[in-house]
Amino acid sequence: MDDSVYVGNAGKDAPSDRGWLLGHFKDREDPRHSEAVEIKWGVHPRGDQRARWVEGEERTALLVLVSGRFRVDFPGRSVVLAEQGDYVVWGREVAHSWYAEEESVLLTVRWPSVPGYAVPEKERTRSQT
């Protein structure tokens, strides 16, 4: 098999890295390693929420709703993704948090891929990003 090709299933692969399928955190030999972009398959039960706000963001992000109902909060504004394909994009320095109003599946793309922003394990109440 060619080591530069990886075939997988997002639902099965995602739990091993808190949902992240591609990014700087994968081994350099893994075709899913990238310092340019991060991709996540996020599965969130109803009521799941980020334990704290992300501030000082260094990346641009795209969040696409696959199923469910999901709210993304920004300072002074909330965006609800309610229909399959609804999405929101935000840039550098935009603080944010989120809340799963219903069980939700989302595809997240962030760029560039840089370390940081993971909520420490002890602060997580459920699967967090």
N, CA, C and O atoms as CSV, one atom per row, in Angstrom:
chain,resi,resn,atom,element,x,y,z
A,1,MET,N,N,0.840,-1.195,0.000
A,1,MET,CA,C,0.000,0.000,0.000
A,1,MET,C,C,0.875,1.245,0.000
A,1,MET,O,O,1.930,1.274,0.634
A,2,ASP,N,N,0.439,2.250,-0.701
A,2,ASP,CA,C,1.141,3.524,-0.775
A,2,ASP,C,C,0.977,4.254,0.551
A,2,ASP,O,O,-0.152,4.498,0.979
A,3,ASP,N,N,2.088,4.613,1.220
A,3,ASP,CA,C,2.022,5.296,2.511
A,3,ASP,C,C,1.528,6.736,2.404
A,3,ASP,O,O,1.285,7.380,3.424
A,4,SER,N,N,1.378,7.248,1.184
A,4,SER,CA,C,0.892,8.613,1.037
A,4,SER,C,C,-0.619,8.665,0.823
A,4,SER,O,O,-1.173,9.724,0.528
A,5,VAL,N,N,-1.285,7.512,0.973
A,5,VAL,CA,C,-2.737,7.444,0.830
A,5,VAL,C,C,-3.323,6.886,2.114
A,5,VAL,O,O,-2.853,5.870,2.625
A,6,TYR,N,N,-4.337,7.538,2.634
A,6,TYR,CA,C,-5.038,7.060,3.816
A,6,TYR,C,C,-6.516,6.998,3.490
A,6,TYR,O,O,-7.087,7.967,2.990
A,7,VAL,N,N,-7.131,5.877,3.768
A,7,VAL,CA,C,-8.566,5.718,3.566
A,7,VAL,C,C,-9.181,5.412,4.921
A,7,VAL,O,O,-8.714,4.514,5.621
A,8,GLY,N,N,-10.208,6.134,5.295
A,8,GLY,CA,C,-10.812,5.926,6.606
A,8,GLY,C,C,-12.273,6.301,6.617
A,8,GLY,O,O,-12.879,6.558,5.577
A,9,ASN,N,N,-12.825,6.326,7.811
A,9,ASN,CA,C,-14.204,6.711,8.039
A,9,ASN,C,C,-14.194,7.765,9.130
A,9,ASN,O,O,-13.685,7.519,10.224
A,10,ALA,N,N,-14.752,8.945,8.846
A,10,ALA,CA,C,-14.719,10.049,9.804
A,10,ALA,C,C,-15.325,9.650,11.138
A,10,ALA,O,O,-14.771,9.973,12.189
A,11,GLY,N,N,-16.458,8.951,11.110
A,11,GLY,CA,C,-17.113,8.551,12.354
A,11,GLY,C,C,-16.273,7.606,13.196
A,11,GLY,O,O,-16.329,7.653,14.425
A,12,LYS,N,N,-15.499,6.752,12.550
A,12,LYS,CA,C,-14.654,5.799,13.277
A,12,LYS,C,C,-13.308,6.396,13.664
A,12,LYS,O,O,-12.790,6.090,14.738
A,13,ASP,N,N,-12.731,7.240,12.815
A,13,ASP,CA,C,-11.409,7.809,13.079
A,13,ASP,C,C,-11.446,8.992,14.047
A,13,ASP,O,O,-10.492,9.213,14.793
A,14,ALA,N,N,-12.529,9.742,14.037
A,14,ALA,CA,C,-12.601,10.991,14.794
A,14,ALA,C,C,-12.357,10.850,16.295
A,14,ALA,O,O,-11.656,11.690,16.860
A,15,PRO,N,N,-12.891,9.845,16.964
A,15,PRO,CA,C,-12.708,9.779,18.417
A,15,PRO,C,C,-11.253,9.691,18.889
A,15,PRO,O,O,-10.964,10.049,20.031
A,16,SER,N,N,-10.342,9.229,18.048
A,16,SER,CA,C,-8.953,9.071,18.488
A,16,SER,C,C,-8.235,10.395,18.721
A,16,SER,O,O,-7.246,10.427,19.453
A,17,ASP,N,N,-8.704,11.494,18.117
A,17,ASP,CA,C,-8.082,12.810,18.297
A,17,ASP,C,C,-9.134,13.886,18.562
A,17,ASP,O,O,-9.077,14.962,17.967
A,18,ARG,N,N,-10.109,13.604,19.462
A,18,ARG,CA,C,-11.175,14.541,19.803
A,18,ARG,C,C,-11.895,15.062,18.571
A,18,ARG,O,O,-12.347,16.207,18.550
A,19,GLY,N,N,-12.003,14.226,17.545
A,19,GLY,CA,C,-12.730,14.587,16.342
A,19,GLY,C,C,-11.860,15.053,15.185
A,19,GLY,O,O,-12.306,15.060,14.038
A,20,TRP,N,N,-10.645,15.436,15.469
A,20,TRP,CA,C,-9.775,15.985,14.430
A,20,TRP,C,C,-9.228,14.888,13.540
A,20,TRP,O,O,-8.636,13.921,14.020
A,21,LEU,N,N,-9.428,15.042,12.247
A,21,LEU,CA,C,-9.006,14.052,11.251
A,21,LEU,C,C,-7.689,14.406,10.580
A,21,LEU,O,O,-6.977,13.523,10.101
A,22,LEU,N,N,-7.363,15.690,10.544
A,22,LEU,CA,C,-6.198,16.152,9.811
A,22,LEU,C,C,-5.657,17.395,10.492
A,22,LEU,O,O,-6.426,18.257,10.916
A,23,GLY,N,N,-4.327,17.495,10.603
A,23,GLY,CA,C,-3.715,18.681,11.188
A,23,GLY,C,C,-2.301,18.436,11.659
A,23,GLY,O,O,-1.740,17.362,11.446
A,24,HIS,N,N,-1.724,19.445,12.306
A,24,HIS,CA,C,-0.334,19.385,12.762
A,24,HIS,C,C,-0.097,18.280,13.792
A,24,HIS,O,O,1.034,17.821,13.948
A,25,PHE,N,N,-1.135,17.850,14.489
A,25,PHE,CA,C,-1.047,16.902,15.594
A,25,PHE,C,C,-0.902,15.451,15.134
A,25,PHE,O,O,-0.626,14.582,15.960
A,26,LYS,N,N,-1.079,15.166,13.852
A,26,LYS,CA,C,-0.865,13.809,13.332
A,26,LYS,C,C,0.630,13.605,13.096
A,26,LYS,O,O,1.354,14.565,12.835
A,27,ASP,N,N,1.090,12.364,13.186
A,27,ASP,CA,C,2.506,12.065,12.947
A,27,ASP,C,C,2.923,12.560,11.568
A,27,ASP,O,O,2.147,12.492,10.614
A,28,ARG,N,N,4.146,13.054,11.471
A,28,ARG,CA,C,4.641,13.606,10.204
A,28,ARG,C,C,4.594,12.593,9.055
A,28,ARG,O,O,4.461,12.985,7.896
A,29,GLU,N,N,4.702,11.308,9.359
A,29,GLU,CA,C,4.676,10.271,8.330
A,29,GLU,C,C,3.254,9.957,7.874
A,29,GLU,O,O,3.062,9.304,6.849
A,30,ASP,N,N,2.276,10.408,8.613
A,30,ASP,CA,C,0.863,10.144,8.331
A,30,ASP,C,C,0.385,11.117,7.247
A,30,ASP,O,O,0.616,12.319,7.370
A,31,PRO,N,N,-0.277,10.628,6.186
A,31,PRO,CA,C,-0.781,11.534,5.156
A,31,PRO,C,C,-1.756,12.585,5.690
A,31,PRO,O,O,-2.027,13.577,5.012
A,32,ARG,N,N,-2.283,12.377,6.898
A,32,ARG,CA,C,-3.215,13.328,7.500
A,32,ARG,C,C,-2.515,14.457,8.249
A,32,ARG,O,O,-3.177,15.341,8.792
A,33,HIS,N,N,-1.185,14.436,8.283
A,33,HIS,CA,C,-0.424,15.520,8.913
A,33,HIS,C,C,-0.458,16.745,7.996
A,33,HIS,O,O,-0.201,16.638,6.797
A,34,SER,N,N,-0.776,17.898,8.566
A,34,SER,CA,C,-0.774,19.144,7.811
A,34,SER,C,C,-0.525,20.311,8.749
A,34,SER,O,O,-1.115,20.388,9.827
A,35,GLU,N,N,0.338,21.207,8.342
A,35,GLU,CA,C,0.517,22.448,9.076
A,35,GLU,C,C,-0.255,23.579,8.402
A,35,GLU,O,O,-0.244,24.718,8.867
A,36,ALA,N,N,-0.928,23.244,7.291
A,36,ALA,CA,C,-1.695,24.242,6.546
A,36,ALA,C,C,-3.152,24.290,6.979
A,36,ALA,O,O,-3.763,25.359,6.965
A,37,VAL,N,N,-3.728,23.133,7.370
A,37,VAL,CA,C,-5.163,23.073,7.627
A,37,VAL,C,C,-5.468,21.991,8.660
A,37,VAL,O,O,-4.712,21.032,8.815
A,38,GLU,N,N,-6.592,22.160,9.365
A,38,GLU,CA,C,-7.112,21.146,10.295
A,38,GLU,C,C,-8.546,20.850,9.899
A,38,GLU,O,O,-9.295,21.756,9.532
A,39,ILE,N,N,-8.929,19.585,9.972
A,39,ILE,CA,C,-10.296,19.188,9.650
A,39,ILE,C,C,-10.825,18.304,10.778
A,39,ILE,O,O,-10.146,17.388,11.243
A,40,LYS,N,N,-12.039,18.598,11.202
A,40,LYS,CA,C,-12.657,17.867,12.303
A,40,LYS,C,C,-14.034,17.359,11.917
A,40,LYS,O,O,-14.794,18.049,11.237
A,41,TRP,N,N,-14.350,16.147,12.353
A,41,TRP,CA,C,-15.688,15.576,12.271
A,41,TRP,C,C,-16.197,15.601,13.707
A,41,TRP,O,O,-15.813,14.758,14.518
A,42,GLY,N,N,-17.042,16.547,14.018
A,42,GLY,CA,C,-17.499,16.725,15.394
A,42,GLY,C,C,-18.887,16.151,15.617
A,42,GLY,O,O,-19.836,16.517,14.924
A,43,VAL,N,N,-19.003,15.264,16.572
A,43,VAL,CA,C,-20.292,14.698,16.959
A,43,VAL,C,C,-20.571,15.180,18.381
A,43,VAL,O,O,-19.819,14.875,19.307
A,44,HIS,N,N,-21.656,15.934,18.547
A,44,HIS,CA,C,-21.943,16.567,19.826
A,44,HIS,C,C,-23.337,16.186,20.311
A,44,HIS,O,O,-24.315,16.426,19.604
A,45,PRO,N,N,-23.449,15.599,21.501
A,45,PRO,CA,C,-24.772,15.309,22.057
A,45,PRO,C,C,-25.488,16.613,22.423
A,45,PRO,O,O,-24.848,17.641,22.643
A,46,ARG,N,N,-26.809,16.558,22.484
A,46,ARG,CA,C,-27.596,17.728,22.910
A,46,ARG,C,C,-27.040,18.239,24.248
A,46,ARG,O,O,-26.775,17.454,25.159
A,47,GLY,N,N,-26.872,19.538,24.350
A,47,GLY,CA,C,-26.387,20.152,25.586
A,47,GLY,C,C,-24.875,20.244,25.692
A,47,GLY,O,O,-24.366,20.871,26.621
A,48,ASP,N,N,-24.145,19.639,24.767
A,48,ASP,CA,C,-22.686,19.724,24.782
A,48,ASP,C,C,-22.286,21.178,24.554
A,48,ASP,O,O,-22.877,21.868,23.724
A,49,GLN,N,N,-21.282,21.635,25.292
A,49,GLN,CA,C,-20.844,23.009,25.116
A,49,GLN,C,C,-19.357,23.135,25.394
A,49,GLN,O,O,-18.769,22.315,26.099
A,50,ARG,N,N,-18.768,24.163,24.834
A,50,ARG,CA,C,-17.352,24.436,25.059
A,50,ARG,C,C,-17.223,24.914,26.498
A,50,ARG,O,O,-18.011,25.738,26.961
A,51,ALA,N,N,-16.225,24.393,27.201
A,51,ALA,CA,C,-16.051,24.703,28.616
A,51,ALA,C,C,-15.677,26.161,28.846
A,51,ALA,O,O,-15.999,26.726,29.892
A,52,ARG,N,N,-14.998,26.779,27.874
A,52,ARG,CA,C,-14.653,28.197,27.999
A,52,ARG,C,C,-14.455,28.802,26.617
A,52,ARG,O,O,-14.259,28.088,25.633
A,53,TRP,N,N,-14.508,30.116,26.559
A,53,TRP,CA,C,-14.358,30.841,25.298
A,53,TRP,C,C,-12.947,30.689,24.752
A,53,TRP,O,O,-11.983,30.587,25.511
A,54,VAL,N,N,-12.836,30.673,23.420
A,54,VAL,CA,C,-11.543,30.755,22.748
A,54,VAL,C,C,-11.270,32.233,22.528
A,54,VAL,O,O,-12.097,32.948,21.962
A,55,GLU,N,N,-10.108,32.686,22.977
A,55,GLU,CA,C,-9.713,34.079,22.767
A,55,GLU,C,C,-8.309,34.089,22.194
A,55,GLU,O,O,-7.534,33.165,22.441
A,56,GLY,N,N,-7.974,35.105,21.444
A,56,GLY,CA,C,-6.651,35.197,20.842
A,56,GLY,C,C,-6.470,34.208,19.700
A,56,GLY,O,O,-5.354,33.759,19.438
A,57,GLU,N,N,-7.540,33.871,19.031
A,57,GLU,CA,C,-7.523,32.905,17.928
A,57,GLU,C,C,-6.558,33.342,16.830
A,57,GLU,O,O,-6.562,34.504,16.424
A,58,GLU,N,N,-5.738,32.421,16.353
A,58,GLU,CA,C,-4.763,32.712,15.305
A,58,GLU,C,C,-5.162,32.122,13.959
A,58,GLU,O,O,-4.419,32.233,12.983
A,59,ARG,N,N,-6.338,31.492,13.905
A,59,ARG,CA,C,-6.740,30.801,12.683
A,59,ARG,C,C,-8.060,31.338,12.155
A,59,ARG,O,O,-8.814,31.999,12.869
A,60,THR,N,N,-8.318,31.042,10.900
A,60,THR,CA,C,-9.630,31.257,10.301
A,60,THR,C,C,-10.357,29.926,10.406
A,60,THR,O,O,-9.723,28.874,10.322
A,61,ALA,N,N,-11.669,29.947,10.586
A,61,ALA,CA,C,-12.422,28.707,10.750
A,61,ALA,C,C,-13.688,28.721,9.907
A,61,ALA,O,O,-14.309,29.762,9.691
A,62,LEU,N,N,-14.051,27.529,9.438
A,62,LEU,CA,C,-15.294,27.279,8.721
A,62,LEU,C,C,-15.971,26.125,9.431
A,62,LEU,O,O,-15.363,25.071,9.619
A,63,LEU,N,N,-17.212,26.308,9.827
A,63,LEU,CA,C,-17.983,25.278,10.530
A,63,LEU,C,C,-19.246,25.009,9.709
A,63,LEU,O,O,-20.047,25.914,9.474
A,64,VAL,N,N,-19.416,23.746,9.272
A,64,VAL,CA,C,-20.548,23.360,8.421
A,64,VAL,C,C,-21.413,22.350,9.172
A,64,VAL,O,O,-20.905,21.346,9.673
A,65,LEU,N,N,-22.715,22.614,9.249
A,65,LEU,CA,C,-23.639,21.702,9.911
A,65,LEU,C,C,-23.994,20.550,8.977
A,65,LEU,O,O,-24.454,20.769,7.857
A,66,VAL,N,N,-23.774,19.311,9.447
A,66,VAL,CA,C,-24.169,18.116,8.715
A,66,VAL,C,C,-25.569,17.709,9.166
A,66,VAL,O,O,-26.431,17.396,8.345
A,67,SER,N,N,-25.786,17.720,10.490
A,67,SER,CA,C,-27.106,17.407,11.038
A,67,SER,C,C,-27.242,18.022,12.417
A,67,SER,O,O,-26.245,18.314,13.077
A,68,GLY,N,N,-28.492,18.220,12.856
A,68,GLY,CA,C,-28.760,18.747,14.187
A,68,GLY,C,C,-29.045,20.235,14.196
A,68,GLY,O,O,-29.499,20.810,13.206
A,69,ARG,N,N,-28.766,20.846,15.344
A,69,ARG,CA,C,-28.952,22.289,15.541
A,69,ARG,C,C,-27.844,22.724,16.483
A,69,ARG,O,O,-27.717,22.191,17.585
A,70,PHE,N,N,-27.029,23.705,16.046
A,70,PHE,CA,C,-25.803,24.048,16.747
A,70,PHE,C,C,-25.642,25.564,16.775
A,70,PHE,O,O,-25.804,26.236,15.756
A,71,ARG,N,N,-25.321,26.092,17.956
A,71,ARG,CA,C,-25.160,27.544,18.105
A,71,ARG,C,C,-23.681,27.884,18.309
A,71,ARG,O,O,-22.987,27.259,19.111
A,72,VAL,N,N,-23.226,28.876,17.572
A,72,VAL,CA,C,-21.873,29.402,17.750
A,72,VAL,C,C,-22.022,30.811,18.293
A,72,VAL,O,O,-22.713,31.642,17.704
A,73,ASP,N,N,-21.370,31.077,19.421
A,73,ASP,CA,C,-21.471,32.375,20.079
A,73,ASP,C,C,-20.217,33.191,19.828
A,73,ASP,O,O,-19.095,32.692,19.922
A,74,PHE,N,N,-20.435,34.456,19.507
A,74,PHE,CA,C,-19.377,35.435,19.327
A,74,PHE,C,C,-19.692,36.605,20.247
A,74,PHE,O,O,-20.842,36.745,20.664
A,75,PRO,N,N,-18.738,37.437,20.577
A,75,PRO,CA,C,-19.053,38.584,21.427
A,75,PRO,C,C,-20.182,39.432,20.810
A,75,PRO,O,O,-20.027,39.974,19.716
A,76,GLY,N,N,-21.289,39.538,21.506
A,76,GLY,CA,C,-22.411,40.340,21.057
A,76,GLY,C,C,-23.271,39.721,19.976
A,76,GLY,O,O,-24.169,40.385,19.458
A,77,ARG,N,N,-23.025,38.457,19.615
A,77,ARG,CA,C,-23.800,37.840,18.538
A,77,ARG,C,C,-23.763,36.318,18.640
A,77,ARG,O,O,-22.730,35.737,18.973
A,78,SER,N,N,-24.884,35.683,18.353
A,78,SER,CA,C,-24.946,34.222,18.262
A,78,SER,C,C,-25.469,33.848,16.887
A,78,SER,O,O,-26.326,34.532,16.328
A,79,VAL,N,N,-24.947,32.757,16.349
A,79,VAL,CA,C,-25.366,32.238,15.055
A,79,VAL,C,C,-25.870,30.823,15.273
A,79,VAL,O,O,-25.171,29.999,15.864
A,80,VAL,N,N,-27.089,30.529,14.797
A,80,VAL,CA,C,-27.641,29.185,14.922
A,80,VAL,C,C,-27.595,28.507,13.561
A,80,VAL,O,O,-28.125,29.025,12.579
A,81,LEU,N,N,-26.961,27.351,13.513
A,81,LEU,CA,C,-26.924,26.526,12.315
A,81,LEU,C,C,-28.042,25.503,12.476
A,81,LEU,O,O,-27.981,24.658,13.370
A,82,ALA,N,N,-29.059,25.568,11.625
A,82,ALA,CA,C,-30.257,24.751,11.822
A,82,ALA,C,C,-30.585,23.831,10.650
A,82,ALA,O,O,-31.251,22.812,10.836
A,83,GLU,N,N,-30.129,24.173,9.450
A,83,GLU,CA,C,-30.412,23.355,8.276
A,83,GLU,C,C,-29.118,22.743,7.759
A,83,GLU,O,O,-28.065,23.380,7.776
A,84,GLN,N,N,-29.209,21.505,7.301
A,84,GLN,CA,C,-28.025,20.848,6.759
A,84,GLN,C,C,-27.360,21.767,5.737
A,84,GLN,O,O,-28.013,22.294,4.836
A,85,GLY,N,N,-26.071,21.946,5.893
A,85,GLY,CA,C,-25.319,22.818,4.991
A,85,GLY,C,C,-25.147,24.229,5.486
A,85,GLY,O,O,-24.339,24.972,4.928
A,86,ASP,N,N,-25.892,24.643,6.535
A,86,ASP,CA,C,-25.659,25.966,7.115
A,86,ASP,C,C,-24.213,26.030,7.585
A,86,ASP,O,O,-23.678,25.050,8.105
A,87,TYR,N,N,-23.584,27.186,7.401
A,87,TYR,CA,C,-22.206,27.310,7.849
A,87,TYR,C,C,-21.916,28.726,8.312
A,87,TYR,O,O,-22.650,29.670,8.019
A,88,VAL,N,N,-20.816,28.837,9.048
A,88,VAL,CA,C,-20.339,30.121,9.533
A,88,VAL,C,C,-18.815,30.127,9.383
A,88,VAL,O,O,-18.155,29.107,9.581
A,89,VAL,N,N,-18.278,31.280,9.034
A,89,VAL,CA,C,-16.834,31.465,8.888
A,89,VAL,C,C,-16.439,32.632,9.771
A,89,VAL,O,O,-17.127,33.653,9.803
A,90,TRP,N,N,-15.329,32.486,10.491
A,90,TRP,CA,C,-14.804,33.612,11.256
A,90,TRP,C,C,-13.294,33.631,11.139
A,90,TRP,O,O,-12.658,32.609,10.881
A,91,GLY,N,N,-12.741,34.802,11.332
A,91,GLY,CA,C,-11.318,35.007,11.116
A,91,GLY,C,C,-10.517,35.124,12.396
A,91,GLY,O,O,-11.003,34.890,13.502
A,92,ARG,N,N,-9.281,35.492,12.193
A,92,ARG,CA,C,-8.340,35.642,13.305
A,92,ARG,C,C,-8.842,36.671,14.310
A,92,ARG,O,O,-9.519,37.639,13.966
A,93,GLU,N,N,-8.485,36.424,15.555
A,93,GLU,CA,C,-8.806,37.340,16.663
A,93,GLU,C,C,-10.292,37.391,17.005
A,93,GLU,O,O,-10.704,38.263,17.770
A,94,VAL,N,N,-11.108,36.488,16.466
A,94,VAL,CA,C,-12.529,36.473,16.791
A,94,VAL,C,C,-12.767,35.446,17.901
A,94,VAL,O,O,-12.616,34.243,17.686
A,95,ALA,N,N,-13.137,35.928,19.081
A,95,ALA,CA,C,-13.430,35.031,20.207
A,95,ALA,C,C,-14.713,34.268,19.896
A,95,ALA,O,O,-15.602,34.775,19.213
A,96,HIS,N,N,-14.795,33.036,20.411
A,96,HIS,CA,C,-16.001,32.253,20.161
A,96,HIS,C,C,-16.180,31.148,21.193
A,96,HIS,O,O,-15.253,30.783,21.915
A,97,SER,N,N,-17.388,30.634,21.237
A,97,SER,CA,C,-17.749,29.466,22.022
A,97,SER,C,C,-18.890,28.789,21.271
A,97,SER,O,O,-19.314,29.291,20.230
A,98,TRP,N,N,-19.398,27.664,21.770
A,98,TRP,CA,C,-20.471,26.968,21.063
A,98,TRP,C,C,-21.308,26.130,22.010
A,98,TRP,O,O,-20.907,25.833,23.135
A,99,TYR,N,N,-22.504,25.750,21.512
A,99,TYR,CA,C,-23.459,24.961,22.286
A,99,TYR,C,C,-24.298,24.120,21.327
A,99,TYR,O,O,-24.828,24.650,20.350
A,100,ALA,N,N,-24.427,22.824,21.588
A,100,ALA,CA,C,-25.251,21.931,20.768
A,100,ALA,C,C,-26.691,21.985,21.269
A,100,ALA,O,O,-27.010,21.407,22.308
A,101,GLU,N,N,-27.557,22.674,20.539
A,101,GLU,CA,C,-28.966,22.766,20.923
A,101,GLU,C,C,-29.685,21.439,20.716
A,101,GLU,O,O,-30.644,21.135,21.426
A,102,GLU,N,N,-29.233,20.654,19.754
A,102,GLU,CA,C,-29.701,19.287,19.512
A,102,GLU,C,C,-28.454,18.444,19.252
A,102,GLU,O,O,-27.369,18.988,19.042
A,103,GLU,N,N,-28.604,17.123,19.264
A,103,GLU,CA,C,-27.481,16.284,18.852
A,103,GLU,C,C,-27.058,16.754,17.469
A,103,GLU,O,O,-27.894,16.886,16.575
A,104,SER,N,N,-25.761,17.008,17.288
A,104,SER,CA,C,-25.290,17.628,16.055
A,104,SER,C,C,-24.026,16.970,15.537
A,104,SER,O,O,-23.197,16.477,16.302
A,105,VAL,N,N,-23.900,16.973,14.218
A,105,VAL,CA,C,-22.680,16.549,13.533
A,105,VAL,C,C,-22.225,17.729,12.691
A,105,VAL,O,O,-23.013,18.326,11.957
A,106,LEU,N,N,-20.929,18.061,12.808
A,106,LEU,CA,C,-20.382,19.209,12.089
A,106,LEU,C,C,-19.051,18.860,11.454
A,106,LEU,O,O,-18.322,17.994,11.938
A,107,LEU,N,N,-18.749,19.540,10.375
A,107,LEU,CA,C,-17.435,19.460,9.758
A,107,LEU,C,C,-16.787,20.815,9.980
A,107,LEU,O,O,-17.342,21.847,9.601
A,108,THR,N,N,-15.616,20.811,10.594
A,108,THR,CA,C,-14.892,22.046,10.861
A,108,THR,C,C,-13.589,22.039,10.090
A,108,THR,O,O,-12.880,21.033,10.061
A,109,VAL,N,N,-13.273,23.164,9.464
A,109,VAL,CA,C,-11.995,23.356,8.782
A,109,VAL,C,C,-11.375,24.605,9.384
A,109,VAL,O,O,-12.010,25.658,9.443
A,110,ARG,N,N,-10.110,24.480,9.838
A,110,ARG,CA,C,-9.393,25.636,10.389
A,110,ARG,C,C,-8.051,25.736,9.684
A,110,ARG,O,O,-7.441,24.728,9.330
A,111,TRP,N,N,-7.603,26.972,9.485
A,111,TRP,CA,C,-6.292,27.149,8.872
A,111,TRP,C,C,-5.645,28.414,9.390
A,111,TRP,O,O,-6.343,29.391,9.664
A,112,PRO,N,N,-4.310,28.425,9.536
A,112,PRO,CA,C,-3.396,27.290,9.424
A,112,PRO,C,C,-3.528,26.370,10.632
A,112,PRO,O,O,-4.250,26.680,11.579
A,113,SER,N,N,-2.841,25.255,10.596
A,113,SER,CA,C,-2.864,24.308,11.709
A,113,SER,C,C,-1.758,24.675,12.695
A,113,SER,O,O,-0.573,24.505,12.411
A,114,VAL,N,N,-2.164,25.178,13.850
A,114,VAL,CA,C,-1.201,25.573,14.878
A,114,VAL,C,C,-1.632,25.013,16.220
A,114,VAL,O,O,-2.828,24.860,16.469
A,115,PRO,N,N,-0.680,24.703,17.086
A,115,PRO,CA,C,-1.032,24.184,18.408
A,115,PRO,C,C,-1.813,25.203,19.233
A,115,PRO,O,O,-1.686,26.413,19.043
A,116,GLY,N,N,-2.627,24.683,20.157
A,116,GLY,CA,C,-3.323,25.547,21.098
A,116,GLY,C,C,-4.819,25.364,21.079
A,116,GLY,O,O,-5.366,24.650,20.239
A,117,TYR,N,N,-5.472,26.018,22.018
A,117,TYR,CA,C,-6.916,26.142,22.109
A,117,TYR,C,C,-7.646,24.914,22.614
A,117,TYR,O,O,-8.866,24.970,22.773
A,118,ALA,N,N,-6.974,23.822,22.872
A,118,ALA,CA,C,-7.664,22.658,23.429
A,118,ALA,C,C,-7.968,22.930,24.896
A,118,ALA,O,O,-7.098,23.376,25.645
A,119,VAL,N,N,-9.180,22.666,25.293
A,119,VAL,CA,C,-9.544,22.805,26.696
A,119,VAL,C,C,-8.889,21.656,27.457
A,119,VAL,O,O,-9.011,20.503,27.043
A,120,PRO,N,N,-8.188,21.948,28.575
A,120,PRO,CA,C,-7.571,20.870,29.335
A,120,PRO,C,C,-8.586,19.799,29.720
A,120,PRO,O,O,-9.738,20.108,30.026
A,121,GLU,N,N,-8.159,18.551,29.703
A,121,GLU,CA,C,-9.036,17.402,29.947
A,121,GLU,C,C,-9.858,17.571,31.225
A,121,GLU,O,O,-11.045,17.243,31.233
A,122,LYS,N,N,-9.257,18.070,32.295
A,122,LYS,CA,C,-9.969,18.186,33.568
A,122,LYS,C,C,-11.108,19.206,33.529
A,122,LYS,O,O,-11.997,19.166,34.380
A,123,GLU,N,N,-11.096,20.128,32.542
A,123,GLU,CA,C,-12.153,21.143,32.432
A,123,GLU,C,C,-13.275,20.718,31.507
A,123,GLU,O,O,-14.294,21.406,31.440
A,124,ARG,N,N,-13.135,19.635,30.805
A,124,ARG,CA,C,-14.157,19.194,29.849
A,124,ARG,C,C,-15.291,18.509,30.567
A,124,ARG,O,O,-15.081,17.716,31.484
A,125,THR,N,N,-16.500,18.827,30.137
A,125,THR,CA,C,-17.663,18.134,30.686
A,125,THR,C,C,-18.120,17.034,29.751
A,125,THR,O,O,-18.695,16.037,30.189
A,126,ARG,N,N,-17.866,17.211,28.464
A,126,ARG,CA,C,-18.184,16.224,27.428
A,126,ARG,C,C,-17.148,16.390,26.344
A,126,ARG,O,O,-16.128,17.042,26.569
A,127,SER,N,N,-17.376,15.814,25.155
A,127,SER,CA,C,-16.393,15.944,24.075
A,127,SER,C,C,-16.257,17.413,23.694
A,127,SER,O,O,-17.220,18.027,23.235
A,128,GLN,N,N,-15.100,17.965,23.877
A,128,GLN,CA,C,-14.845,19.379,23.635
A,128,GLN,C,C,-13.822,19.550,22.522
A,128,GLN,O,O,-13.052,18.634,22.232
A,129,THR,N,N,-13.817,20.734,21.895
A,129,THR,CA,C,-12.825,21.075,20.882
A,129,THR,C,C,-11.908,22.128,21.414
A,129,THR,O,O,-10.993,22.560,20.714
